[in-house]
Amino acid sequence: MSGGWPGGQACLPSAQMALDLVNNRTDILPDYELELIYYDSMCDPGESTKLLYDLLYTEPIKTVLMPGCSSVSTLVAEAARMWNLIVLSYGSSSPALSNRNRFPTFFRTHPSATLHNPTRVRLFQKWKWTKIATIQQTTEVFTSTLDDLEQRVKEAGIEISVRQSFLTDPAVAVKNLKRQDARIIVGLFYETEARKVFCEVFKEKLYGKKYVWFLIGWYADNWFKIKDPSINCTIENMTEAVEGHVTTEIVMLNPETVRGASNLTSQEFLGALMNRLGGKNPEETGGFQEAPLAYDAVWALALALNKTVAPLKAKGRRLEDFNYNNHDITAEIYRALNTSSFEGVSGHVVFDAQGSRMAMTLIEQLQGGSYKKIGYYDSSQKNLSWFGNDVWIGAGPPADSTIVIEEFRYLSQKLFAAVSVFAGLGILLGIVCLTFNIYNSNVRYIQNSQPYLNNMTAVGCMMALAAVFPLGIDGHHIHRSQFPVVCQFRLWLLGLGFSLAYGSMFTKIWWVHNLFTKKEEKKEKRKHLEPWKLYATVGVLLAIDVLSLMIWQIVDPLHITVEKFTREAPKGDLDVLIQPLLEHCTSEKMNTWLGVVYGYKGLLLLLGIFLAYETKSVSTEKINDHRAVGMAIYNVAVLCMITAPVTMILTSQQDASFAFAALAIVFSVYITLVVLFVPKMRRLITRGEWQSEQQDTLKTGSSTNNNDEEKSRQLERENRELQKIIQEKEQRVSELRNQLVERQALRNRRRPSSGTNQNHSNSSPPSSQPDPKSLLPPPGYPNPASDNHSSLPPSFSNSSNLYQADSKISRNHCHNSQIPLLYK
């Protein structure tokens, strides 16, 4: 029986050893002798095509083909089915060869390269890595291996963050790994390209305690020390760059002392192989690591052929009857190989459904320039045997990426405590002021300051101060799930507190302006101030705030967001970064809502300043503290207009933002309470004005002030009454004057015409007859009716004396009996 063998410096002697032993074992194939015909394809698919043609078309007929490299096996195995040939490889690891549809007659004693991947995934999990990077040479074997690895790590919850590939020059790919902060790197490339990769790794400083490289384990042990003209790195550079990397390799030599089918232990096999090599250095002999696989491949073939003897004999066939058109013998050989199971020098030999070898994986680490075994992994049993002798440059296995420690920025507790003390004292002051105002609400001086509005101001100030506490509460005090509730407290306490405190002061100044800055004809209608109008104004302002806040919270409720800042590197050579975080109360359209609220409040503040300025010189007893209210409005408006934009700018600085907002609230409240209530307390204490309105006149200072006010009111009433009398009398004088003129005209019409002529001839001098124009009063005065001044009030004596000429006319032409009728 003949087999084709396309190459392998160490594999060929081991296969020949197996062949010799098989031929000496009469219990295996007593009637046959195996013949090995071999060629060296140099892992070149083109060369292997030529050699395959020579093997097929030269005598003797070949029963089995046994290629080595994956690239050659791919070509040979895909073509072999056309000649009904079984292909058995000892050195092919490409995952693509596991495709039974494409390679129906292919078997291999070298496990698939994908067998490395379960081991790699298990190591990633052991060292708690969840992010890896890969760099590969663009060949089918490495591409398919990487595709399988990607699927396995995805199932394990591990991310491939960076995936780089190269054809011949890995410089750009290595630079990309460095730029993207790759730490755990899986390299898939041949030995020659491995030297190129690690020369670039040395140049980019992509090695050391922060990095771990995973390589294929079938390189020569001194692969990084071999001089290579294609790189410009020294052996020292390469040794430094590769230190600490981890390799995974299929167990190719049985670690146990077991005699298998060949009656040799693994150590006896190595001794015999070294004798065959004639003292050559194993590290410089290609295929030395795969030699046990080649030895077991020959034994697997021999044992399979031995199994076919009985089935073929039952069918009246023999192995000598094989030709390239005989499918039955090929099927028997396939079944025999597929059921193979024996102990070989490489371990237990068994094939899976795809014809690939099932084996354990050896894990090694380069320590001090030489490889050390650190564990085994059995993927079929999912069992990791760990020796615990792994060595790291740093304190332990590095992190899979730069460790980012999230650190929340919290408000300074000293600042929060200090401001809270001031806010608490302010609340106590508000309680004192409110109690004082309620207790003395019957005192006239307090009554004239609209005490209910002052009570609203005090309550609003206390609510605003209470907002300081939730304003300073953050994740340091409560759980994050409770933070939205704190956000709501901030908004509602501050909003309603402002509406009550500022709204009540604004109402006072608004009505003072309405009462005492209008025109004279409208002033009388507004002299009598009704309290319910004041309360209604405050209620409207409060209702606007409540409605706007409710709409805000229903349409776009507040929630917690986390602001991320630039990462910071801590002191020391630590592979960590600090990620500062800051919690905020916000909503989706926060800027829009703030714009509406700030715009509305800003207009109220500006209008309050204007009204306070307009009424600064007004004096009224209806609201006797409006000047103090104006002063409080000035202070509140200035503090609010400064603080609002500043806090929006300083949102990322929690201490500064809280300090500005809280201190503005505290100062404005203190100023408001002191300006509004302290003068009242001082007046009542120093003057002793503690009695109610009924007892107020018993106190000197209070009675003097109240008597003046009463006199003023009485004089105003008398003045209004006198003005009304004057208007009535002058209207009566005007009526009498008109009646006098009408009577005089009537008398002139009744004179006889003769008398008129006679009188015309004997007329008196012009001065004796009155001039009609003399009857008219001076411009701007009413028409007088008579000279009977005794019947007019004294206040009209002057206006009667103005018309003495008219009085003479009345005496000459009117009878005395008619005078009483004129004044009836």
Residue pairs with C-beta under 8 A, 6 or more apart in sequence:
1 29
1 32
1 33
1 34
1 35
1 63
1 64
1 305
1 319
2 34
2 35
2 36
2 37
2 60
2 61
2 62
2 63
3 34
3 35
3 36
3 37
3 62
3 63
3 64
3 65
3 66
3 301
4 37
4 38
4 39
4 51
4 52
4 55
4 62
4 64
4 65
4 66
5 12
5 15
5 36
5 37
5 38
5 39
5 66
6 38
6 39
6 40
6 41
6 48
6 51
6 52
6 66
6 67
6 68
6 72
6 76
7 38
7 39
7 40
7 41
7 42
7 43
7 68
7 69
8 15
8 40
8 68
8 90
8 91
8 286
8 287
8 290
8 294
9 285
9 286
9 287
9 288
10 273
10 277
10 282
10 285
10 286
10 287
10 288
10 290
10 291
11 68
11 90
11 91
11 287
11 290
11 291
11 293
11 294
12 38
12 294
13 273
13 276
13 277
13 291
14 269
14 273
14 276
14 291
14 292
14 294
14 295
15 36
15 38
15 66
15 90
15 294
15 295
15 297
15 298
16 36
16 276
17 269
17 272
17 273
17 276
17 295
18 262
18 294
18 295
18 296
18 297
18 298
18 299
18 302
19 34
19 36
19 298
21 262
22 28
22 29
22 34
22 298
22 299
22 302
23 29
23 33
23 34
28 302
28 303
28 306
29 302
29 305
29 306
29 309
32 305
32 319
32 320
34 298
34 301
34 302
35 60
37 55
37 62
39 51
39 54
39 55
41 47
41 48
41 51
41 67
41 68
41 69
41 72
43 68
43 69
43 71
43 72
44 71
44 72
45 71
45 72
45 74
45 75
48 67
48 72
48 75
48 76
49 75
52 65
52 75
52 76
52 79
55 62
55 65
56 62
56 83
56 324
61 322
61 323
61 324
62 85
63 85
63 86
63 305
63 319
63 322
63 333
64 85
64 86
64 87
64 88
64 301
64 333
65 76
65 80
65 85
65 86
65 87
65 88
66 87
66 88
66 89
66 90
66 297
66 301
67 73
67 76
67 77
67 87
67 89
67 92
68 89
68 90
68 91
68 92
68 287
68 290
69 91
69 92
70 91
70 92
70 93
70 94
70 96
70 97
70 140
70 141
71 94
71 139
71 140
71 141
72 92
73 87
73 89
73 92
73 94
73 97
73 106
73 108
74 92
74 94
74 96
74 97
74 103
74 140
76 87
77 87
77 89
77 97
77 103
77 105
77 106
78 102
78 103
80 86
80 87
80 105
80 106
81 103
81 104
81 105
83 324
84 105
84 324
84 325
84 326
84 327
84 329
84 330
85 105
85 324
85 330
86 105
86 107
86 330
86 333
86 334
86 337
87 103
87 105
87 106
87 107
88 107
88 108
88 109
88 297
88 300
88 301
88 337
89 97
89 106
89 107
89 108
89 109
89 110
89 297
90 108
90 109
90 110
90 290
90 293
90 294
90 296
90 297
91 110
91 287
91 290
91 293
91 294
92 108
92 110
93 110
93 111
93 112
93 113
93 141
93 250
94 112
94 113
94 140
94 141
94 144
94 145
95 112
95 113
95 114
95 141
95 144
95 145
95 147
95 148
96 102
96 140
96 141
96 144
97 103
97 106
97 108
97 112
97 355
97 356
98 112
98 114
98 354
98 355
98 356
99 354
100 353
100 354
100 355
103 355
105 330
105 334
106 355
107 300
107 337
107 338
107 351
107 355
108 355
108 356
108 357
109 293
109 294
109 296
109 297
109 300
109 344
109 346
109 349
109 357
110 250
110 290
110 293
110 357
111 250
111 356
111 357
111 358
111 359
112 354
112 356
112 357
113 141
113 142
113 144
113 145
113 216
114 144
114 145
114 148
114 149
115 250
115 356
115 359
115 361
115 379
116 145
116 216
116 248
116 249
116 250
116 361
117 145
117 148
117 149
117 152
118 152
118 361
118 377
118 379
118 382
119 248
119 361
119 363
119 377
119 379
120 149
120 186
120 214
120 248
121 149
121 152
121 153
121 156
121 158
122 377
122 382
122 384
123 214
123 246
123 248
123 363
124 130
124 132
124 153
124 156
124 158
124 184
125 156
125 158
126 384
126 386
127 397
128 397
129 158
129 184
129 397
129 400
130 157
130 158
130 159
130 400
131 158
131 159
131 161
131 183
131 184
131 400
131 401
132 153
132 158
132 159
132 160
132 161
132 184
132 185
132 186
132 400
133 160
133 161
133 162
133 163
133 164
133 177
133 180
133 182
133 183
133 184
133 185
133 186
134 146
134 149
134 160
134 162
134 163
134 164
134 185
134 186
134 187
134 188
135 164
135 165
135 166
135 170
135 173
135 174
135 177
135 185
135 186
135 187
135 188
135 189
135 197
136 142
136 143
136 146
136 164
136 165
136 166
136 187
136 188
136 189
137 165
137 166
137 167
137 188
137 189
137 190
137 193
138 165
138 166
138 167
142 188
142 189
145 188
146 163
146 186
146 188
149 160
149 186
150 160
153 159
153 160
161 180
161 182
161 401
162 176
162 177
162 180
162 182
164 173
164 174
164 176
164 177
165 173
166 172
166 173
166 193
168 193
169 196
170 189
170 193
170 196
170 197
170 200
171 200
174 197
174 200
174 201
174 203
174 204
174 206
175 200
175 204
177 185
177 204
177 206
178 204
178 205
178 206
181 401
181 402
182 206
182 211
183 210
183 211
183 212
183 398
183 399
183 400
183 401
183 402
184 211
184 212
184 214
184 398
184 400
185 206
185 211
185 212
185 213
185 214
186 214
187 194
187 197
187 213
187 214
187 215
187 216
188 216
189 197
189 216
191 219
191 220
191 223
192 228
192 230
194 215
194 219
194 223
194 224
195 223
195 224
195 226
195 228
195 230
195 231
195 238
196 228
196 230
196 231
198 224
198 233
198 238
198 241
198 242
199 231
199 232
199 233
199 237
199 238
199 241
201 207
201 213
201 241
202 233
202 237
202 238
202 240
202 241
203 233
207 213
207 240
207 241
207 242
207 243
207 244
208 393
209 392
209 393
209 394
209 398
209 575
210 394
210 398
210 399
210 575
211 398
212 244
212 245
212 246
212 397
212 398
213 242
213 244
213 245
213 246
214 245
214 246
214 247
214 248
215 245
215 246
215 247
216 247
216 248
216 249
217 247
217 248
217 249
217 250
217 362
217 364
218 249
218 289
218 290
219 247
220 226
220 283
220 284
220 288
221 283
221 370
221 371
222 283
222 284
224 235
224 238
224 239
224 241
224 242
225 235
225 238
225 239
227 235
233 241
239 369
242 366
243 366
243 367
243 368
243 369
243 393
244 365
244 366
244 367
244 391
244 392
244 393
245 365
245 366
246 363
246 364
246 365
246 374
247 363
247 364
247 365
247 366
247 371
248 361
248 362
248 363
249 289
249 361
249 362
249 364
250 357
250 359
250 360
250 361
250 362
251 346
251 347
251 359
251 360
251 361
251 362
251 376
252 289
252 290
252 291
252 292
252 293
252 346
253 266
253 269
253 270
253 292
253 345
253 346
253 347
254 260
254 265
254 266
254 292
254 343
254 344
254 345
254 346
254 347
255 266
255 376
256 266
257 265
257 266
257 267
258 265
258 266
258 343
259 265
259 343
260 342
260 343
260 344
260 345
261 299
261 303
261 342
261 343
261 344
262 269
262 295
262 299
262 344
262 345
264 272
264 345
265 345
266 292
266 345
266 346
269 292
269 295
269 345
273 291
274 282
277 285
282 288
287 294
292 344
292 345
292 346
293 346
293 357
295 344
295 345
295 346
296 344
296 345
296 346
296 349
299 342
299 344
299 349
300 337
300 340
300 342
300 344
300 349
301 337
303 336
303 340
303 342
304 333
304 336
304 337
304 340
305 319
305 333
305 336
307 336
307 339
308 319
308 329
308 332
308 333
308 336
309 319
311 332
312 318
312 319
312 321
312 329
312 332
315 328
317 328
317 329
319 329
321 329
322 329
322 330
337 351
337 355
338 351
338 355
340 349
340 350
340 351
341 348
341 349
341 350
342 348
342 349
343 349
346 359
347 359
347 360
348 358
348 359
349 357
350 357
350 358
351 357
351 358
352 358
358 380
360 376
360 377
360 378
360 379
361 376
361 377
361 378
361 379
362 373
362 376
363 373
363 374
363 375
363 376
363 377
364 371
364 372
364 373
364 374
365 371
365 372
365 374
365 390
365 391
366 372
367 391
372 389
372 391
373 387
374 386
374 387
374 388
374 389
374 390
375 384
375 385
375 386
375 387
376 384
376 385
377 383
377 384
377 385
378 385
392 398
398 575
399 575
402 575
402 576
402 577
403 575
403 576
403 577
404 567
404 576
404 577
404 578
404 579
405 576
405 577
405 578
405 579
406 579
406 581
407 578
407 579
407 580
407 581
408 474
408 475
408 476
408 580
408 581
408 582
408 583
409 565
409 580
409 581
409 582
409 654
410 474
410 475
410 476
410 654
411 472
411 474
411 476
411 654
411 655
411 658
412 655
413 476
415 472
415 655
415 658
415 659
416 472
416 658
419 468
419 472
419 658
419 659
419 662
419 663
419 666
420 468
420 469
420 472
422 666
423 465
423 466
423 468
423 469
423 662
423 665
423 666
424 465
426 461
426 462
426 465
426 666
426 669
426 670
426 673
427 462
427 465
427 466
429 670
429 673
430 458
430 459
430 461
430 462
430 465
430 669
430 673
431 462
433 458
433 673
433 676
433 677
434 455
434 458
434 459
434 462
436 677
436 680
436 681
437 446
437 451
437 454
437 455
437 458
437 677
437 680
438 451
438 455
440 446
440 680
440 684
440 690
441 447
441 451
442 692
442 693
443 684
443 689
443 690
443 691
443 692
443 693
443 696
444 689
444 693
444 696
444 702
444 706
445 624
445 680
445 683
445 684
445 689
445 702
446 680
446 684
447 693
448 621
448 622
448 623
448 624
449 623
449 624
449 625
449 680
450 508
450 531
450 534
450 623
452 531
452 534
452 535
453 504
453 505
453 507
453 508
453 534
453 535
453 538
454 504
454 625
454 676
454 677
456 500
456 501
456 503
456 504
456 538
457 500
457 501
457 504
457 505
457 672
457 676
458 673
458 677
459 500
459 501
460 496
460 497
460 498
460 499
460 500
460 501
460 502
460 503
460 504
461 497
461 501
461 669
461 672
461 673
462 497
463 493
463 494
463 496
463 497
463 500
463 501
464 493
464 494
464 497
464 498
464 501
464 665
464 668
464 669
465 497
465 665
465 666
465 669
466 493
466 497
467 489
467 490
467 493
467 494
467 497
467 665
468 662
468 665
468 666
470 486
470 489
470 490
470 493
471 490
471 494
471 658
471 661
471 662
472 658
472 662
473 486
474 483
474 583
474 654
475 483
475 583
478 486
480 560
480 583
483 560
483 583
483 585
484 557
484 558
484 559
484 560
484 585
486 585
487 558
487 559
487 560
487 585
488 553
488 558
490 585
491 549
491 552
491 553
491 558
491 585
492 549
494 665
495 545
495 549
495 597
496 542
496 545
496 546
498 545
498 601
499 541
499 542
499 544
499 545
500 538
500 542
501 636
501 669
501 672
502 604
502 605
502 608
502 633
502 636
503 537
503 538
503 541
503 542
504 538
505 608
505 629
505 632
505 633
505 636
505 672
505 676
506 541
506 604
506 607
506 608
506 611
506 633
507 534
507 537
507 538
507 541
508 534
508 623
508 625
508 626
508 629
509 608
509 611
509 612
509 615
509 626
509 629
509 630
509 633
510 537
510 611
511 529
511 533
511 534
511 537
511 623
512 611
512 615
512 618
512 620
512 622
512 623
512 626
513 611
513 614
513 615
514 526
515 523
515 526
515 527
515 529
515 620
515 622
516 523
516 615
516 618
516 620
517 614
517 615
517 618
518 526
529 622
529 623
541 604
544 600
548 596
548 597
548 600
552 587
552 593
556 587
556 588
556 589
556 593
557 587
558 585
558 586
558 587
559 585
559 586
559 587
560 583
560 584
560 585
560 586
561 583
561 584
561 586
562 581
562 582
562 583
562 584
563 581
563 582
563 583
563 584
563 652
564 579
564 580
564 581
565 579
565 580
565 581
565 582
565 652
566 580
567 577
567 578
567 579
567 580
568 577
568 578
568 580
569 576
569 577
569 578
570 576
570 577
570 578
582 652
582 654
584 651
587 593
594 648
598 644
601 640
602 641
602 644
605 633
605 636
605 637
605 640
605 641
606 637
608 633
608 637
609 633
609 634
609 637
611 630
612 629
612 630
612 631
612 633
612 634
613 630
615 626
615 630
616 627
616 630
618 626
620 626
621 709
623 629
625 676
625 679
625 680
628 675
628 676
628 679
629 676
631 675
632 671
632 672
632 675
632 676
635 667
635 668
635 671
635 672
635 675
636 668
636 671
636 672
639 664
639 667
639 668
640 664
640 668
642 664
643 660
643 661
643 664
646 660
647 657
647 660
647 661
650 656
650 657
650 660
651 657
683 689
684 690
687 699
687 701
687 702
688 699
688 701
689 696
689 699
689 701
689 702
691 698
691 699
691 702
696 702
696 703
696 706
697 703
697 706
697 707
722 795
725 793
726 795
729 792
729 793
729 796
730 782
730 796
730 799
731 782
733 782
733 783
733 784
733 785
733 796
733 799
734 782
734 783
734 785
735 785
736 784
736 785
736 786
736 822
736 823
737 777
737 782
737 783
737 784
737 785
738 783
739 785
739 822
740 785
740 786
740 806
740 810
740 814
740 822
741 775
741 783
743 814
744 809
744 813
747 813
751 759
770 805
770 809
774 805
774 806
775 806
775 809
776 783
777 783
777 784
777 802
777 803
778 802
781 799
781 802
782 799
784 799
784 800
784 802
784 803
784 806
785 822
785 823
786 806
786 807
786 810
786 819
786 822
786 823
787 800
787 803
787 804
787 806
787 807
787 808
787 810
787 811
788 819
788 822
788 823
789 796
789 797
789 800
789 801
791 823
792 800
810 819
